[in-house]
C-alpha cells in the first residue's frame, strides 16, 4: 500500500486550486459587467454583488491557508519600507467598480502622503481588503480610510456609516479567541478578524506589537476598524 497523502498538503493544494478558479470567475464577471453596465444597470448591480461575495470567499481561503502556514511554522512575513498610500490604493483598487455600482463613496485621507512604514505590504493589503469587503456589505453609502500617526505608531482606520458593530463582535475582539471560541452560527465564525489580529501581531518593534480594534463612531454610530502598527 502506498504512503497516505498528508491531509494538510491536500488542503493547501485545494485552497490554491479554488483561489485560481475564483480568480477566473472574477475576471469573467468583470468582462460581462463591462459589456452590459450601460444598458442593464440592474443586472450589473447583481453581478457586482456576486463579485463581492466571490471576494469574501477568496479572503476566507487566504485566511485558511495563512493559519495553516502559521500552524506548520512555514509562515514567513516579508517586511519592507513602503508608502502606505500605495498599500491602501492596492487594497481598494479592485473594488472601485463594485463601489460605483452600489453607490458607495470611498474616501482616502492621509495625514502625510509620504508616510512610509516597515510592514509586510502583501499581508497588510490583505487585512485592509478583507475589512473593506465586509464594510461594503454593511455601510449605507460611504466608507473612509484614514492613515495617521498615533501613540508612536501608524494607525489606519476604516469607518462606515452603517449600523455599527454589534456588541458581540466587539466583545469577541476584547479577548484572545481560540479554536473553541470560533462560532459557526449566524454565518460568522470570526476567522477573518482572528487572522487580521494575527497579522497585526506579527508586526513588532521592541516590546510593542500591532493590534486591531473594533469600535463604533461616537457621533453617527458607524463601524470603525482600527489597525495600529508599531
N, C-alpha and C positions, 0 to 999 in steps of 0.2 A: 504494500500500500504506500502511495506517495505521501510525502510530508504534508500535513494540513497547512493551508494558507492562513497567515496571520489575519485575524478579522480587522484589526486596526489598519492594516495595509489596504484591505479591501475597502474599508470605509473611506480612507483618504482618497483612494483612486476613484471611488464612486462620486465623492464630492467634486473632484476635478471634472469628471465627465458631465455631471449635472450642471456645473457652473458654465462649462463650454456650451451646453445646449441652451441654457438661459441667455447667454450672450448672443447666440444665433437668433433666438426668438426676439430679443430686444431689437436687434438690427432689422429684422424683417418688419416688426411692428413700426419702427421709426420710418422705414421706407413707405409703408402703407399710409401712415399718417401724413407724410409729406405730400402724397399724391391725392389725398381726399380732403385735407383740412379746410379748404376754402368752400367746397360745395357740400360737405357733410359734417358740419360742426358737432352735431350730437354724437355721431359715430367716432369722431376724433376724440371727444371727451372720454368716451368709454374705453377707447384703445389706450389713451394716456393713463387711465386708471389701471388698466391691465399692466402697462409698463411699470407703474409704481409698485404694484403687487409683486411683479417679477423681480424688481429690485430688492424688495424686502426678503424674498426667498433667497436671493443671492447673498444678501447680508447675513442671513441665518447660516448659510453654508460656510461663509467665511469665518463666522464665529466658531462653528463646529470644528473646522479644520484648525483654527488657531488654538482652541482649547486642547485639541488632540496633540498638537505640537508642544504646547506647554507641558502637558502631562507626560510626554515622552522625552522632554528636555531637548527638543530639536528646534525650539523657537528662538531665533536669533535676530533681535532688533538691529536695524542698520541706522545709526544715528548720524545726522549731518546738520550743518547750519544752513537753514533755508529761509526764504522770505515767507512769512505767514500769509501774506496776501495771496501768494501763488497757491498755497495749500488750500485755502478757503475756496478760491476760484476753481481749483481742480475738483474739489468735493461737490461743488454746486453746478458746474457746467453741464453735467449730464441730465440735470433736472429742469433746465431752462424751458424746454418745450412743454413739459408737463405743467410747470408753474403757470406759464402763459395760458395754457388751455383751461386750467382750473380757476383762472382769475386771481392768482395769489401773487402779491408783490413781494419780492425778495430784496431786502436792503443789506448792504455790507458797509460797516463803519470801522475804520482802523484808527487808533489813536495816532499812529505814525505809519505811513505807507511803506516805510523802510524797516519795519520791525522784522528782525531775523532772530531765529531761536534754534538751539540744538535739539532736534527731535528725530524720531523716525517718521519721515513725511508720509510714507505709504500707510502706516498704522494710524496716524492722526487723521489723515484724509478719510480713512475708513470709519473712524469714530464719528467724524462730522457728517459724513454721508449717511451713516446709519441713523443718527438722530434727526437729520433733515428729512429722511424718508418717512419716519414716524410723525414728525411735526406737520408734514404736508397733509396727513390724514385728518388731523385734529384742529388745525388752525381755521379761522374764518376766512381771512383774505390777506394776511400779512405775516411775514417772517423776517426777523432781523438778526444778522450776525454782527457781533462786536468783538474786537480784539484790542486789549489794552493791558498795561502793566498794573499789577496789584499784589500787595504782600510780598514783594521781592521776586515775583514770578510773572509768567504770561497767563493771562486769563482770556478765554474765548467763550462767549455766551451765544446762545441761540434762543430768541424769545418769539413766541407766537401770540396771537390774540384769540385763542380758543377758550375752552372752559378751565384750563389749568390741569395740573397733575392731581390725580386722586390721592388721598391721604395714604392709601395702601401702598402706592408706588413709592411715595417719598419715604415711608417707613421701611420699605424694602432696602432702600439705599442707605438708611441710617445704621444698618447692621452689615456684617460681613456674610453674604449669602454663601451657603454651601449646597451640595447636591440635594440634601434633604429639604432645603428651603425653596428650591425652584418649583414653582407651581405650574401644573399643566391644565389648570382650569381657566375658563373665561378667555381662552385663546392667547394668553400671555404668560410666558414662562419666566421672564426676567433675564433670559440668557443674554440678550443684546446688551442690557445695562451691566450685567456681570462682566461680560467681555470688555466693554468700554472701560470699566473700572480697572481691570487687569492691565489693559494697555496704558492707562494713565499712570499706574503704579510702577510700570517699567521705566518711567522717566524719573530719574533720581539725581539729586545734587546734594552731596553731603548727607545730612540727616533728613532732608526734605524729599518727599516723593509726591508725584502728581495724584490728583483725585478728580472725581466728578461729583456734582451736587445738583439735586433737583429742588427747585423752589417755584413758587407762583408769584407773579408780578404784584407788588403791593397796591397798585392803582387799578389796572384793568383786569387783573386776575389770570392773565395768560400764563402758560407754562414757560419757565426759564431753565434751560440746561446750561450748566457751567462746567467747563473743563479748565482746571488750573495745572500748570506745568512749571516746575522749578527751573 
